[in-house]
Amino acid sequence: IALASFGGWNWWQKQRLTEAAAASAVFQDMLVASQRLQLNPADTAANTDVQRHARTLKEEHGGTPFAQNAALLLARQAVDRDDYADAEKQLRWVIDSKPSEGVRVLALTRLGRVLAAQGKHDDALALLAREKAPGFEPTVQELRGDILQAQGKSDEARQAYLAAAEALRARDEQRPLLELKMADVGLAPLKPPAEADAL
């Protein structure tokens, strides 16, 4: 039984490595095609290659980070051409593919921006309200503040920006851009813990 289990484990590991290598090769081809498309947005062959490689990754290697990165790349390209519906579709695919926490939050916050860009502010806020990962609270709260400010809800935006700043302060971190946003809504930047303790 032990030998059979060990053999099965080795086979499974080998299969995973083989799939990862195949997915990596397809993703590299996609990146090359994407670079061609960046240099010449009218290059229809490059666009076809990008779409084909992305489809291969999602259909044949959907459980790999390469497929998730391919969908994130497609979403970014969709935003660049103002195709927010396609960007939303790609980002939801990433979230549904059960990625790592970091990739999930990245896709979720990008989706929040895409929804807001479509005027779906309440949908974006509802999406962000479901995110509870403590390590990403500053990012989520800052984006909440941006969306609330876009809605003209300055008081709520202040609360969100302040929550983001306090979460950063607890980690002894600062974000100059967040401080600019806070100033725009009449908030002073929070002092670092060492300075606050000295007062």
Steps between C-alpha positions, in 0.01 A plus 500: 500500500783738591677433170179549305432827683854622439476407132166679468641810669800506266274459196274783618797730562644418159166575334480836677851592389422396144183710495679798654774481236244480219298789643814709545596451135154607381504803730842606368361480146206712613733763646696517174176549305386760752823696452446493125150633554628779725742612232227489236140500631379443142687167477204264464725192486654592836155555649386162369806336654437666838139381503592149383772453762275634774222262397744207508616594848149539638362185337796264539688642799224681687628399843842659453617852587591542132132485403413753769778732383378463142149609605645795695694604189186474284313712755769770491492506120121523508518801732755664269245484217211601733334159470394480863255216441780272379728615783226413749458155345873425519534619859200300616657194337817556704303529824295189419817300425586498874842670474736579787383768743726766348382435144137485616521841669684645199225377267229614740634855535549528125145378454385766745666768286350354183151499651545858619618604152170363368307706754417191708619661822266311733599167342866589548446590865303181563784299345760668722285455811540123464880518515622431854869413447671714769827531312327686219279732705691818402461427128132410530415798721687744276307375198175529698592860570565565130161359401313683776673825404396444138142467626531831683483331841786694655425411863504127426808542281679665794415202721632256241821694442551531875451123542758439228746741663452345845559151361819622335607684815466176700756349262718812512437565131400809306358563153559850364214466251258408780615806694421718197153348481453562871601863457243535221223406746639714783693237698852544633740208455541277804829524685719187505476305829845614619409869456160455660653327804750783542225759538 
